[in-house]
């Protein structure tokens, strides 16, 4: 009623003016609305484009801009290829370095992450000898350091993760002696297991290629004189204490020329030879000159190999135990479990075995289970002490 009375008392022709505050509120509302609409417009435009982070792994590393050659004006535009997926580094891997991508595909300047310890031959061409690492001889190709310093030990090494976790290296020797046994070992054993070839075997070159194509690192076994020689005879062209250094080197080179693409030499027997400095010295010096590793099977506590290897710059590995001295599945499994325990305590362990059917089957099954428990099976080169790097 009070408002009606005020309207009656107001002079005719006068109207109520709108409040200034209401006019100001309306302006702010309009401005806010325009800002919201602009934001929605920008969001919509982005949403219509291809989402650049649909695959997070593709954005893990940046891709440098590549300047393409100018196209003719009439050329039809082509869709820009998606950035290649970055390689995922292995779990628990060591330090990482960055290299530019290489390959036969079109250049795209993508960055690929690699582990520094994965140095070795591309597994796709691992069976093809590197000509720069071969010296011709009357008995066959001999391994040698390349003119640029590369060694067979480095080039023919199987890549591995570089992890600091527990590592087990297993060498199964005696390949090429039995054709069926060799074929079974190459087919059944996981690629991480290293294979040793006996120089007295047949078709070693063919078996080496099959092993390398399957991903195995390989070593060459050399017969060395044991105690009670010749009643205990390692085989043809055994290196002996009584022989001259020249004769021993001749027999060594015969063994080395039997095939190619191996990283080192492993003794076959040799307890007496490896304990004699006059015999072992020239042998180890020859390995150092040729860029090969020496794998001591660990059967002799009197071996001079560790000291001589250090002196001559030879990468060296000593076996921790023979895994199949007793041909029984349970006994072999106990040795393999002991290897695992040693690896967990020391970081690495080396087991040596022979290509018996039971050994091959047992090792193949154990490796699969050990991997599930976090054990990495590595090639023998991965656990070598390298005087040129350490």
Residue pairs with C-beta under 8 A, 6 or more apart in sequence:
52 59
53 59
55 85
57 85
57 86
57 88
58 82
58 83
58 84
58 85
58 86
60 86
61 86
61 98
61 110
61 111
61 112
61 113
62 111
63 83
63 84
63 108
63 109
63 110
63 111
64 109
64 111
65 109
66 107
66 108
66 109
81 108
83 108
83 110
84 101
84 108
84 110
86 110
86 111
86 112
86 113
87 112
87 113
87 114
89 96
89 113
89 114
89 115
90 115
90 161
90 162
90 163
91 161
91 163
92 161
92 163
92 164
92 165
93 115
93 161
93 162
93 163
94 115
94 116
94 117
94 161
94 162
94 163
94 164
95 115
95 116
95 162
96 113
96 114
96 115
96 116
97 113
97 114
97 115
97 116
98 111
98 112
98 113
98 114
99 111
99 112
99 114
100 109
100 110
100 111
100 112
101 108
101 109
101 110
101 111
101 112
115 161
115 162
116 162
117 159
117 160
117 161
117 162
117 382
118 159
118 160
118 161
118 162
119 154
119 157
119 159
120 154
120 155
120 156
120 157
120 158
120 159
120 381
121 130
121 155
121 156
121 157
121 261
123 158
123 159
123 212
123 215
126 156
126 158
126 212
126 213
126 215
126 261
127 208
127 209
127 210
127 212
127 213
127 261
128 261
129 141
129 260
129 261
130 146
130 150
130 155
130 156
132 146
132 147
132 148
132 150
133 143
133 144
133 145
133 146
133 150
133 151
133 152
133 155
133 260
133 291
134 141
134 142
134 143
134 144
134 260
135 141
135 142
135 143
135 144
136 142
137 253
137 257
139 253
139 254
139 257
140 257
140 258
140 259
141 257
141 260
142 253
142 256
142 257
142 290
143 152
143 256
143 260
143 262
143 290
143 291
143 292
144 152
144 290
144 291
145 151
145 152
145 289
145 290
145 291
146 155
150 291
151 291
151 292
152 261
152 262
152 263
152 290
152 291
152 292
153 263
153 264
153 291
153 292
153 293
153 315
153 381
153 384
153 386
154 291
156 217
156 218
156 261
156 262
156 263
157 217
157 263
157 379
157 381
157 382
158 191
158 192
158 194
158 215
158 216
158 217
158 379
158 381
158 382
160 192
160 376
160 378
160 379
160 382
161 376
163 376
164 347
165 374
165 375
165 376
166 340
166 343
166 344
166 347
166 348
166 374
166 375
166 376
167 343
167 347
167 348
167 349
167 375
167 376
167 377
167 378
167 382
167 383
168 339
168 340
168 343
168 348
168 349
168 350
168 351
168 370
168 375
168 376
168 377
168 378
169 194
169 317
169 348
169 349
169 350
169 351
169 377
169 378
169 379
169 380
169 382
169 383
170 193
170 194
170 323
170 339
170 350
170 351
170 352
170 353
170 363
170 367
170 377
171 193
171 194
171 195
171 196
171 219
171 266
171 295
171 319
171 350
171 351
171 352
171 353
171 380
172 185
172 189
172 193
172 194
172 195
172 196
172 353
172 354
172 355
172 359
172 360
172 363
173 195
173 196
173 197
173 198
173 221
173 266
173 268
173 352
173 353
173 354
173 355
174 181
174 196
174 198
174 221
174 354
174 355
175 181
175 182
175 185
175 186
175 195
175 196
175 197
175 198
175 201
175 207
175 211
175 355
176 182
176 197
176 198
176 201
176 202
176 203
176 204
176 207
177 198
177 200
177 201
177 355
178 355
179 202
179 203
181 355
181 356
181 357
181 360
182 201
182 207
182 355
183 210
184 357
184 360
185 195
185 355
185 360
186 195
186 207
186 210
186 211
186 214
186 216
187 214
188 360
188 361
188 364
189 195
189 216
189 360
189 363
189 364
189 367
190 364
190 367
190 368
190 377
191 214
191 215
191 216
192 215
192 367
192 376
192 377
192 378
192 379
193 216
193 363
193 367
193 377
194 216
194 217
194 218
194 219
194 379
194 380
195 211
195 216
195 217
195 218
195 219
196 218
196 219
196 220
196 221
196 266
197 204
197 207
197 208
197 218
197 219
197 220
197 221
197 258
197 259
197 262
198 221
198 235
198 268
199 220
199 221
199 222
199 223
199 235
199 236
199 237
199 254
199 255
199 258
200 223
200 235
200 236
201 207
201 258
204 258
204 259
205 258
205 259
205 260
208 218
208 259
208 260
208 261
208 262
211 218
212 218
212 261
217 262
217 263
217 379
217 380
217 381
218 261
218 262
218 263
219 262
219 263
219 264
219 265
219 266
219 293
219 295
219 380
220 255
220 256
220 258
220 259
220 262
220 264
220 265
220 266
221 255
221 265
221 266
221 267
221 268
222 239
222 252
222 255
222 256
222 265
222 266
222 267
222 268
223 234
223 235
223 236
223 237
223 238
223 239
223 255
223 268
223 269
223 270
224 234
224 238
224 239
224 267
224 268
224 269
224 270
224 273
224 274
225 234
225 238
225 239
225 240
225 241
225 269
225 270
225 272
225 273
225 279
226 232
226 234
226 269
226 270
226 271
226 272
226 273
227 271
227 272
229 238
229 240
229 272
232 269
234 268
234 269
234 270
235 268
237 251
237 254
237 255
238 251
239 248
239 251
239 252
239 270
239 273
239 279
239 283
240 248
240 273
240 279
241 272
241 273
241 276
241 278
241 279
243 251
243 279
245 278
245 279
245 282
248 279
248 282
248 283
249 282
249 283
249 286
252 283
252 286
253 286
255 265
256 265
256 290
256 292
262 292
263 292
263 293
263 379
263 380
263 381
264 287
264 292
264 293
264 294
264 295
264 315
264 317
264 380
264 381
264 384
265 287
265 292
265 293
265 294
265 295
266 294
266 295
266 296
266 297
266 352
267 273
267 274
267 294
267 295
267 296
267 297
269 299
270 300
271 299
271 300
271 302
271 303
273 279
273 280
273 283
274 280
274 296
274 300
274 302
274 303
274 304
274 305
275 300
275 302
275 303
275 304
276 304
277 304
277 308
280 304
280 305
280 308
281 308
284 294
284 305
284 308
284 309
284 311
284 312
284 314
285 312
287 293
287 294
287 312
287 314
288 309
288 312
288 313
288 314
292 314
292 315
293 314
293 315
293 316
293 317
293 380
293 381
293 384
294 305
294 309
294 314
294 315
294 316
294 317
295 316
295 317
295 318
295 319
295 380
296 303
296 305
296 306
296 316
296 317
296 318
296 319
297 319
297 322
297 352
298 318
298 319
298 320
298 321
298 322
298 350
298 352
299 319
299 322
305 316
305 318
306 316
306 318
308 314
309 315
309 316
309 385
309 387
310 316
310 385
310 387
313 387
313 388
314 387
315 381
315 384
315 385
315 386
315 387
315 388
316 384
316 385
316 387
317 350
317 380
317 383
317 384
317 385
318 350
319 350
319 351
319 352
320 339
320 342
320 349
320 350
320 351
321 335
321 338
321 339
321 351
321 352
322 335
322 351
322 352
322 353
323 332
323 335
323 336
323 339
323 351
323 352
323 353
323 359
323 363
324 331
324 332
324 335
324 353
324 354
324 356
324 358
324 359
324 362
326 332
327 356
327 358
327 359
328 358
329 358
329 362
332 353
332 358
332 359
332 362
332 363
333 362
333 366
335 351
336 351
336 362
336 363
336 366
336 370
339 349
339 350
339 351
340 349
340 370
340 373
340 375
342 349
343 349
343 375
348 378
348 383
350 380
350 383
353 359
353 363
367 377
370 377
371 377
